[in-house]
Structure formats: C-alpha cells, structure tokens
Amino acid sequence: MKREDVAEVLARPYAQELLGSSIPARLAYDGLDGAPRVVPIAFHWDGENIVMATVPNSAKVPALRRNPKVAITIDTQGQWPPKVLLVRGTARLLRVDGVPDAYIEASRKVTPAEHFDRWEQGVRGLYDEMVLITVEPEWAKLLDFETTVPSAVESLLRQKS
C-alpha cells in the first residue's frame, strides 16, 4: 500500500478517533515458537507511528526481534455500528533508560485519573529501563460499517446489485 494511501486512511475522522481513544490496541505477532500471539497493549499515536512500550524481559521482545512484522487492531466494543482500524507494519525496538514519555502518555489513556499519579510513581520506581516498540503503518484499513466494510462484504454487495 502506498504511503499516501495509508496516510489518507489514518487521517479519516473515525481513524483519528480510534487512535486518540482509551481503547487498548491489540498487537499481533509471531511468538518464538512460531505460533501467533495477540496481546492488548496501551499505545500512543505520535501522528506518524503507533508507539508502545514493554519491559525488556517481555516475551514479545525477542519474538519481535526475530520477526518484526506485526498487525494491530484498535476497535470499539459494544457500540453499533462497530469501528475498526486495522494496521500492519514492521516493529522497531529500542531499549531506553527509565520510563519513556510515550509509555506514560499511552497509559494515561487507559488508567483512571484517580489512580494515575500513584500508578506513575510505582512504574517509575519499578522500571529502570524499557523497550519502545514503534510501528510505522505500512498498510491500514478503516471499517466503520457506514462508508467502509470488509473487502469480502464489498465483493458480495457488488455481486448482489
């Protein structure tokens, strides 16, 4: 998919809403055993990349180093019609000292405000280093079930009309 096509999808209002939401992303990758994994993870959208962070001894770190190809979904639950943002890309990993700002911003979205200060103090005291996982979207699709639907449904609709 061309970079400008990806940017166009990500610029759509529903995509921006999902990227700015408190909904955790679901990060899919291949485990070291070759079996697929999907984990919910807080994320920060910096306007160009989806940025996540984890502890260096997390199972996803060596798995992503071996195979950095990932898929990410951010989707509403319990709402009709559903909104789904699908993204594919290649993860870049960077080990950093302390707790990166992107992790704090990602966590701010999913941690209740009344617990955030205490949570942040605990995290800063616990983590001496973290691994930033940065994914530049290489492919994206927005399903809002108002103007866009899955490709298979589009095909079926064309056949039926």
C-alpha positions in Angstrom: 0.0 0.0 0.0 1.4 3.4 -0.9 2.4 5.7 2.0 -0.1 8.4 0.9 -3.0 5.8 0.8 -2.1 4.8 4.4 -2.0 8.4 5.5 -5.4 9.0 3.9 -6.9 6.1 5.9 -5.3 7.3 9.1 -6.5 10.8 8.6 -10.2 9.9 8.5 -12.2 11.1 11.4 -13.1 7.7 12.8 -9.4 6.6 12.5 -8.3 9.6 14.4 -11.0 9.0 17.0 -9.7 5.4 17.5 -6.0 6.5 17.5 -6.8 9.0 20.2 -9.1 6.8 22.2 -8.5 5.0 25.5 -9.1 1.6 23.8 -6.0 -0.6 24.0 -4.6 -1.8 20.8 -4.3 -5.5 20.1 -0.8 -6.3 18.9 -0.5 -9.5 16.9 2.9 -11.1 16.2 4.6 -14.5 15.9 5.9 -16.0 19.1 9.3 -17.6 19.2 7.6 -21.0 18.8 6.0 -19.8 15.6 2.5 -19.7 17.0 0.6 -16.4 16.7 0.1 -14.1 19.7 -2.3 -11.2 20.3 -1.9 -9.0 23.3 -3.8 -6.0 24.4 -1.4 -3.1 24.9 -1.6 0.6 25.6 -0.3 2.8 22.8 0.5 6.3 21.9 -0.1 7.8 18.4 2.5 10.4 17.7 0.9 11.5 14.4 3.1 9.1 12.3 3.7 6.0 14.4 2.0 3.7 16.9 4.3 3.6 19.9 4.1 1.1 22.7 6.5 0.1 25.4 7.2 -3.0 27.4 9.7 -4.4 29.9 12.9 -5.8 28.4 12.2 -9.3 29.6 8.8 -9.4 28.0 8.2 -12.4 25.7 7.4 -10.1 22.8 10.8 -8.5 22.7 12.8 -11.5 21.4 9.9 -12.5 19.2 9.7 -9.1 17.6 13.5 -9.0 17.1 13.2 -12.4 15.3 10.2 -11.4 13.2 9.2 -7.7 13.4 6.1 -7.9 11.2 3.0 -7.1 13.2 -0.7 -6.4 12.8 -2.6 -4.1 15.1 -6.3 -3.5 15.6 -8.0 -0.8 17.5 -11.7 -1.3 17.7 -14.8 -0.3 19.6 -16.7 -2.9 21.6 -20.3 -2.8 22.4 -21.1 0.0 20.0 -23.1 -0.2 16.9 -22.0 0.1 14.2 -18.5 -1.0 15.2 -15.5 1.0 14.2 -12.3 -1.0 13.4 -8.9 0.3 12.5 -6.5 -2.4 11.1 -2.8 -1.6 10.7 0.1 -3.6 9.5 3.8 -2.7 9.8 7.2 -3.5 11.0 8.2 -3.0 14.6 11.3 -1.2 15.5 12.6 -1.9 19.0 14.7 0.5 21.1 15.9 -0.2 24.6 15.8 3.0 26.7 16.7 4.0 30.2 13.8 4.7 32.6 10.2 5.1 31.6 9.7 6.7 28.2 7.1 9.6 27.8 5.2 7.6 25.2 4.6 4.9 27.7 3.2 7.4 30.2 1.0 9.0 27.6 -0.3 5.7 26.4 -1.0 4.6 29.9 -2.7 7.9 30.8 -5.4 6.9 28.3 -6.2 3.6 30.0 -5.6 4.4 33.7 -8.4 6.0 35.6 -7.4 9.6 36.5 -7.9 9.0 40.3 -5.2 6.2 40.1 -2.8 7.7 37.6 -0.4 9.6 39.9 0.1 6.6 42.2 0.4 4.3 39.2 3.0 6.5 37.6 5.1 6.7 40.8 5.0 2.9 41.0 6.1 2.5 37.4 8.9 5.0 37.6 10.2 3.2 40.8 9.9 -0.2 39.2 11.3 0.1 35.7 14.9 1.0 35.3 14.6 0.5 31.5 12.0 -0.3 28.9 11.8 -1.2 25.2 10.0 1.1 22.9 8.1 -0.6 20.1 7.5 1.7 17.2 5.3 0.7 14.3 5.1 2.9 11.2 1.9 1.9 9.5 2.7 0.3 6.1 -1.0 -0.7 5.5 -4.2 0.5 7.0 -7.9 -0.1 6.6 -10.8 1.5 8.5 -14.1 -0.3 8.8 -16.8 1.9 10.0 -19.7 -0.1 8.6 -21.2 3.2 7.4 -18.9 4.1 4.5 -16.5 1.1 4.6 -17.0 -2.6 5.1 -14.7 -5.6 4.8 -13.5 -6.4 1.3 -15.4 -9.7 1.2 -18.6 -7.9 2.0 -17.9 -5.2 -0.6 -17.5 -8.0 -3.1 -20.7 -9.7 -2.1 -22.6 -6.4 -2.3 -21.3 -5.9 -5.9 -22.4 -9.4 -6.8 -25.9 -8.8 -5.3 -26.5 -5.5 -7.0 
